[in-house]
Amino acid sequence: MPPMLYMVRHGQTDWNLEHKIQGTYDIGLNDAGRAQAAQTAEKLKPFNLEKIISSDLARAKQTAEIIGNALNITVEYDARLREYDFGQLTGMYKRAVDPTLVGMFFANPQKFGAEQFGDAFARVGEFLESVDYDKNTLLVTHGGVINFAMCYMEDKNKFDPQSYLQKCLANQVDNAAILRIKNLQSEIAMLKNTRFFKLPKSK
C-alpha cells in the first residue's frame, strides 16, 4: 500500500456529551475519550505510522499523546490544526442554535466574534500543502478541520460556506474516528469496522 495521510478526530469530552459547541475552548478528554484514544491506537498499529502531528488544543493533544505512547512515536503540534473558532457561539448548546441564528452566523461570522471562514479554510489548506505525502502520517484534529479539509480537496481556490455547512450536517465523524487520504486529489475515506468507505462529496 502506498503511503497515506490518516486523520483522527479527538476523543470524547464532557462538552461532546452535553452537545455544546466547543470551538477553541480548551477542554480535555473525559474517561470515555481516553479509552477511545487507546482503542484507536490499537486500530492504527497495522498502518505503520511514521509521524504524528496534532492540534495544540488539549483534547487533541491528549488523544495524540495516548496514540503516540502506544505506537512509540513523538507527537508534533501545529496550531493550524486547531478547531474553528466559533466566537460567541462557543459553549452554546447545539439545540439552542436555531436556523435563523445559523443563517446569520454563516452570513457574517465576524459579527459573532468568530473566525472568518476564509481564514480557517486558508490555514487548513496551507497545512495540507505542507504535509509529506511520502510518509504514513497521522493528524489528530477536530471535526470542523476535517470538513475544511474536504472542502479544500474539492476546490482549493474557493471556499463555499454552503458546502462546508452541508458537510458539517451530513458527515458523521465520531470521536476518535479514523479517516485517510492518499493525496489532495483523492477523497477522504472513513474506517468502519475493518474497511474504509469514501465519504460523500457535496452535491
N, C-alpha and C positions, 0 to 999 in steps of 0.2 A: 504493500500500500504506500502511495506517495505521502510525503509529509502533510500534515493537516494542522489547521488552527482550530483549537477547541475553545468553547466559551461555556462558562458555568455561571449561572445566577447564584448569588449568595444564598446561604441557608436562612431558615425562618427566624424572624424577630417577633417580639410581642406586638409590634405595630402591624406586622403582616396578619397576625391572628385577629387583631382588632379592626382590620381593613382600614387603616389610616394611611394617608399619603405621606411617604417618608422623605422623598427628595434627598436633600443633602443633610438632613438631620442625622447626627452621628450615633445611631443606636446599634448596640451589639446583638449578637445571636442569643437566642434562648436555648434551653436544653435540647429541644427538638431540632433546632438549627444546627447545633454542634453535632448531633447524631446524624443528620442529613449529610453534613460535610464529610464525616467519616465514611459513610456509606458510598458517597460519590467518589472518594479517594479509591475505594476498592474497585469501583467500576472503571476507573481511569487507568488502573495498573496495566492492562493489556495494550494501551496505546503508546507506550514508550515515550512519554513526555520528556522533553529536554529543558524546558523553560516554563516558568510560571510568572505572569505579570498580573497584578491586582490593582483595582481601585484602592485608594488610600482611606476610604471610609471604613469604620470599624467592622461592620457586618460582612463586608467583602474581605477585609484583611484577615479576620478570624477564620473565615471559610478557607481562604488561600493557605493560611498557615497550617491548618489541620491537614489539608491535602498535601502541602509541601513536606510536612514532617513525615507523613505516611509514605511518600514517594522519594524522600531524601533529596528534595530539590529546594534550593534557596529561593524565596519569593522576592520579586522586584515589584516596586509600586509606581503607579503613574496616575496623576490626578486627572488625566484626560478620560479615564475610565469611570470617573465619578458619575453618580446618578444625576439626572436633570434636576435643576433647582426650581422647585415649584413656588418659591416665594411665599406669599400669604396663604396659599393653599396647603402648605406643609402642616401636618398634624390634623387636618380635617378628616372626618370620616367620609369615605368614598360615597356612601349612600346619601350624605348630606349635600353632595355637589350635584345640583340639578342641571338639566340640559342647557338651560339659559346661561348659567354660570360657565359651563364648559365652552359654549359658543363665544362668550365674552373673553374668556381666557385665551382661547386659540386665536382670536382676532387681535388681541393686544396683551400678551403676557407681561410686558413691561409695566402695565397698569397695576399688576398684582405684585410687583417687585420680583418677578420671576426671570429666569434666564431666557434670553432671546433664542427661539428655536434654531435660527440660522447659526448662532454661535455654538450651540450644543452639537448640531449637525457637523459643523466645521471641525470641532475638536475631536469628535469621534472619527471622522474621516481622516483627519491628519494622523491620528494614532494608527488606524488600519493601514494607511500607506507606509507607515514606518516599520511594520512588522516583518520579520524574516520568515517568509513562507517556505523556506527550505528546511525549517526545523519544526518538530512537533511541539507546538507552543500552546499553553493554556492561559486564557484570560479569565479572571474572576471579576465579575462586574454586576450590573443591575439590569432589571427588565427594560427600563427606558433606553439604556445604552444599546441593548440588543436590538431594539426596534429602530433606533437611529442607524445602527449598522446595516440593517436590512434595507432601509431607505437609501443609504449611501451606495449599497451594492446595486440597487435598481437604477439610480441616476446620481452619480457623484457630483454633477454640476448644478443640480437644482433640488432644493428641499421642498417637499409638498406637505404642508401641515395636515391635510385631509388623509393622505396616505399614511402618515405617521399615526394619526388618531385611529384609523381603521386597523392598523397593526396592533395598537395597544388594546383595542377592544376584541380583536379576533384571535390573537395568538396567546394561547395559554402556556406561558413559560413558568413552570412551577419553581419553587425554591429548590436550589441545588440541581436543577435540570442541566443536562449536558447537551450542547449543540456543537456542530462542526461546520467548517467551510474549507474548501481546498484553496481558493484564492478569491480575489474580489470580483471575478467574473462568474463565480459559481453561486449556488443557492445555499442558504443555511438549512441544515438538517438537524432534527432533534432525536436524541436517543430515547426510544420507548421499548422497555423490556430489553431485548438484545439486538434490536435493529434500529438503524437511523431512518427517519422519514422526513422528506422535504416539507418545510413549512410553506404554506401558500403565499404567492405574491399578491400584491394589491391588484384589484381589478381596475 
